[in-house]
Amino acid sequence: MGKISEHYSTRRLTTLGIGGLARFFAEAESTEELQSLIQRAARNKIPHCIIGRGSNLLISDKGYDGMVLRLKPRQLGGIFQTDGRLIVDASVTLGHFCNFCAANGIGGFEFLCGIPGNMGGAVVMNAGAHGKNIGDHVESVQFLHKGGTVISAVKPAFSYRHCHLDGMDALLSVDLRAENFFTPPEKIRRQQTELRQWRSNRQPSGPSAGSIFKNPDGHSAGKLIDDAGLKGYTIGGAQISQMHGNFIINRGNATCADMLELIELIRATVRRKFAIELQLEVHYLGPSGFEII
Ligand SMILES: Cc1cc2nc3c(=O)[nH]c(=O)nc-3n(C[C@H](O)[C@H](O)[C@H](O)COP(=O)(O)OP(=O)(O)OC[C@H]3O[C@@H](n4cnc5c(N)ncnc54)[C@H](O)[C@@H]3O)c2cc1C
């Protein structure tokens, strides 16, 4: 079993590079190992939470008073083709998945190219881009229930950046419907390159968690923030990107407190100017667990 580290800096676990200490941290090599770590934490009455690659996470400066668990990314394997579908392990990074699709002529998932994170995080977030969401391709998932049993072949309910699965503790794998198994690999690679280029022309490259807010119905959060004149606004080490209003960049020494202050300032300004309430897309992990803020 992988090592359990004590007082682990969660900064290393998020793309924002922000977060206090987790009481414990462990990386599981397999879903079986993840289950056994969860059981061990439960036996010792230690709360736990599962994260992916931390690309949609804001973690408190006070850290997390429990065990943070994640699946170690696989370099090989974790993706199985069967009957026009793909069974993908939650640990598989989207980068690895997109390379697999390109190499094997599996078309239809190009929209995932350039989104950081792993398959578990993508399904839990119903990640998407260019008008497509991963939930549209999900036939079913396998997950670990909070009661400890593994539940298979369940189709979750998806909505915008949300996946609803009653009692889900850890997502283990997903059964995806592919659009086309005979797409020429070079066509997929060309499209992936174009989409990567599209991102680098529009999104900043500094440490961020992607879009901070969900787009309100009929509006773009980035445009509202831009129209409010907030681009470039800085609190401590956290800055609203000059390139994209819905990205907050850690300029090197940002704290979670800086981020939360900036988030509140954006919300208050957008509310005052446009009477629109912005909701966080990013998930917030506080000392006692995930919180809606
Ligand atoms: C530069 C940049 C660009 C981005 N662009 C996009 C984009 O175009 N579209 C988009 O949708 N998102 C985008 N994102 C956000 C982010 O990459 C996605 O939401 C991604 O799917 C999150 O995956 P993750 O593995 O990093 O999950 P994390 O951020 O680690 O976790 C997100 C949530 O999922 C839960 N979770 C993760 N894995 C599991 C599991 N196995 N079991 C149970 N719960 C789990 C966590 O507890 C948390 O609540 C971007 C982020 C960055 C930094």
The ligand as an ORCA input file, in Angstrom:
! r2SCAN-3c Opt
* xyz 0 1
  C      -6.200     25.913    -17.173
  C      -7.499     25.212    -16.851
  C      -8.445     25.072    -17.867
  C      -9.662     24.432    -17.590
  N     -10.579     24.301    -18.594
  C     -11.735     23.663    -18.351
  C     -12.715     23.494    -19.386
  O     -12.525     23.903    -20.519
  N     -13.862     22.855    -19.076
  C     -14.113     22.358    -17.827
  O     -15.186     21.765    -17.613
  N     -13.216     22.507    -16.820
  C     -12.046     23.143    -17.056
  N     -11.137     23.290    -16.036
  C     -11.473     22.810    -14.677
  C     -11.006     21.375    -14.362
  O      -9.877     21.025    -15.136
  C     -12.113     20.343    -14.594
  O     -13.222     20.604    -13.763
  C     -11.609     18.906    -14.316
  O     -12.562     18.010    -14.785
  C     -11.347     18.641    -12.837
  O     -10.686     17.398    -12.748
  P      -9.665     17.075    -11.549
  O      -9.224     15.667    -11.708
  O      -8.593     18.086    -11.504
  O     -10.643     17.187    -10.314
  P     -10.399     17.956     -8.908
  O     -10.258     19.407     -9.170
  O      -9.298     17.280     -8.159
  O     -11.773     17.668     -8.184
  C     -12.971     18.278     -8.600
  C     -14.137     17.668     -7.790
  O     -14.279     16.298     -8.146
  C     -14.156     15.456     -6.988
  N     -13.482     14.225     -7.443
  C     -12.400     14.127     -8.262
  N     -12.120     12.834     -8.506
  C     -13.021     12.101     -7.810
  C     -13.259     10.703     -7.659
  N     -12.517      9.758     -8.286
  N     -14.281     10.307     -6.874
  C     -15.066     11.219     -6.238
  N     -14.897     12.552     -6.352
  C     -13.888     12.989     -7.128
  C     -13.348     16.268     -5.988
  O     -13.634     15.874     -4.670
  C     -13.875     17.674     -6.275
  O     -15.098     17.876     -5.619
  C      -9.915     23.931    -16.290
  C      -8.942     24.066    -15.278
  C      -7.742     24.692    -15.560
  C      -6.712     24.814    -14.483
*
